[in-house]
Structure formats: structure tokens, C-alpha cells
Amino acid sequence: MKLYTSVGPNPRVVKMFLAEKGLEVERVEVDLRGGENRREPYLKVNPAGQTPALELDDGARVTEITAICEYLEEVQPEPSLIGRTPQERAQTRMWVRRLDLKICEPMANGFRFGEGLPMFESRMRCLPDAAPGLKAIARDGLEWLEGQFQGPWIAGERFTLADVLLFCFLDFGAVVGQPLDPAFGKLTDWFARVKARPSAAAST
């Protein structure tokens, strides 16, 4: 397998997932800042012009981080990061979807339309006026999660893809003007637990 990767939280999710699995794959760095992902030949790898992308041994490609991680879980089920039973898998997918909608997507677009505007305005439709509102939506999502959090992990007793996803986005948010509010004590403690895992350092 071959992983087309770059800077940013999305590729880091897959790199951290791979590290948790103990999987090593060849990596091809794509110059995101230079716009390499938005032109040929990379568009042949992923016509959406996004990273990461996983190229399989037969040349087939899988894109979108959740699809890539689902594939990797199928290839190497242990350690389980999505679930061993239908119920566990459903719970992980539920939390991943919640985090995507409530926190990760608004946080990412808040950056793209705000601090990241000089890089993204020529690549996608940007709505600069929406940036403050999107950041507020992400914060609202974190406040909701703080109230729901039982711990020690997002899905309860199991460390899952949901933890990997949220950690990578919050670690990114901390350096682009969207730090985790220390008033969210349960999430602050959770973040420290994830950061202490070897996979967190291995994925940078």
C-alpha cells in the first residue's frame, strides 16, 4: 500500500490510525501549501484534490479518512479501533459522525475561511463572513461533548477512531486560533491522555 499524505489534520488521522495499528506503509508527501493536490498528476490519484489517499496493492485508491480507516480495520482487525461487534462498530461510527458534524467540519472551515483564507480562496468557494460563526459552532459542539462525556474515551471504555479524529483536529485547532477551552475540564483531561499515546507523536 501507498499513502499520499500532507500537512493537516485529515492526513494525520490516518497516520495516527496506522501507528495505533502498528502498520507501516510507503508514504508520498503531497505539497498542500504549494497546491500540488489541486493539479495533475495528483488529480489522477484523487479527483477531489484532497489528501490523504490510500493506494492499494492492485492500484485501486481509497479516499476520505473514515473510508481509509475502515479499510485498514478490515485488513488488520487488531487492535480494534472501530469495533469487534456490530454494536461496537455502530457506536464508533455514531461518534465519528457526531464529531465530524458538530466539531471537525465547522472548525476546519472556520480556519479555511479565516486564518487560512490566503491559501484557500483561490482553491474553493470561501465565505469569510462565516468564519466566526463556524468557529462558534465548533465550540458549541465541544460544549455539548463536554456534557455528554463519560470517559475515559469518547465511546466509553474503548479507544477508537473517534478519539483519533477529534484529537487530530483539536491539536490542529490549537495552532490556528481555535484552542480547546480549559473550562472543558473533562475534554482537557481526555486530550492529555490521547497526547500521551505513542501514536500521537508518531503521526506528526
Order of alpha helices (4+ residues) and beta strands (2+ residues): beta-alpha-beta-alpha-beta-beta-alpha-alpha-alpha-alpha-alpha-alpha-alpha-alpha
